[in-house]
């Protein structure tokens, strides 16, 4: 069995609802899935009343990125994939 360790990038937009503001969602992408995450844009109110929106550039292997996207999807977060139209 061969493992493809080629690094790749994926740009996504992620909506994090206010009930997840105290959860380390983005941090887990790094610690649990081994990704490098660059936040290229973000909107989060100073009082954190509403949802947060994050434009993320994910770097890792295809398998790492896929696992991380499944994690985000399992949380019920809205994910927009820039390489596709619509929600992931």
C-alpha positions as CSV (number, residue, x, y, z in Angstrom):
1,X,0.0,0.0,0.0
2,X,1.4,3.4,-1.0
3,X,0.7,6.6,0.8
4,X,0.6,9.8,-1.1
5,X,2.3,12.4,1.1
6,X,2.1,15.1,-1.5
7,X,1.0,18.4,0.1
8,X,-1.9,20.2,-1.5
9,X,-4.0,23.3,-0.8
10,X,-7.7,23.8,-0.5
11,X,-9.4,27.1,0.1
12,X,-12.7,27.0,1.9
13,X,-15.1,29.5,3.6
14,X,-16.4,28.3,6.9
15,X,-19.4,29.5,9.0
16,X,-19.0,28.9,12.7
17,X,-22.2,29.5,14.6
18,X,-22.2,31.3,17.9
19,X,-22.7,28.1,19.9
20,X,-19.2,26.9,18.7
21,X,-17.4,30.2,19.5
22,X,-15.9,28.6,22.7
23,X,-14.8,25.4,20.9
24,X,-11.4,25.2,19.3
25,X,-12.7,24.2,15.9
26,X,-9.9,25.8,13.8
27,X,-7.2,24.7,16.3
28,X,-8.3,21.1,16.0
29,X,-7.7,21.2,12.2
30,X,-4.0,21.7,13.2
31,X,-3.7,19.5,16.3
32,X,-6.0,16.6,15.3
33,X,-5.6,16.6,11.5
34,X,-2.0,17.9,11.0
35,X,-3.0,20.7,8.7
36,X,-1.4,24.0,8.2
37,X,-4.2,26.6,8.4
38,X,-3.9,30.2,7.1
39,X,-6.9,32.5,7.9
40,X,-7.0,34.8,4.9
41,X,-10.2,36.6,6.0
42,X,-12.5,36.5,9.0
43,X,-15.6,38.2,10.3
44,X,-16.4,37.8,14.0
45,X,-18.2,40.5,16.0
46,X,-16.4,41.9,19.0
47,X,-19.3,40.8,21.2
48,X,-19.5,37.4,19.5
49,X,-23.2,37.5,19.3
50,X,-23.5,36.3,15.7
51,X,-21.9,33.7,13.5
52,X,-18.3,33.8,12.5
53,X,-17.1,33.5,8.9
54,X,-13.6,32.4,8.1
55,X,-11.8,32.1,4.7
56,X,-9.2,29.4,5.3
57,X,-6.4,28.0,3.2
58,X,-5.8,24.5,4.3
59,X,-2.5,22.8,3.5
60,X,-1.8,19.1,4.0
61,X,-2.1,15.8,2.3
62,X,-5.4,15.0,0.4
63,X,-6.3,12.5,3.1
64,X,-5.7,14.9,5.9
65,X,-7.8,17.6,4.2
66,X,-10.6,15.1,3.5
67,X,-10.6,13.9,7.1
68,X,-10.7,17.5,8.4
69,X,-13.6,18.4,6.1
70,X,-15.5,15.4,7.3
71,X,-14.9,16.6,10.9
72,X,-16.3,20.0,10.1
73,X,-19.2,18.5,8.2
74,X,-20.0,16.2,11.2
75,X,-20.2,19.3,13.4
76,X,-22.9,20.6,11.0
77,X,-20.9,23.6,9.9
78,X,-21.5,25.3,6.6
79,X,-18.4,24.8,4.3
80,X,-18.0,26.5,0.9
81,X,-15.4,25.0,-1.3
82,X,-13.9,27.5,-3.7
83,X,-13.1,24.8,-6.3
84,X,-16.8,23.8,-6.4
85,X,-20.0,25.7,-6.5
86,X,-22.2,25.6,-3.4
87,X,-21.7,24.0,0.0
88,X,-19.3,21.1,0.5
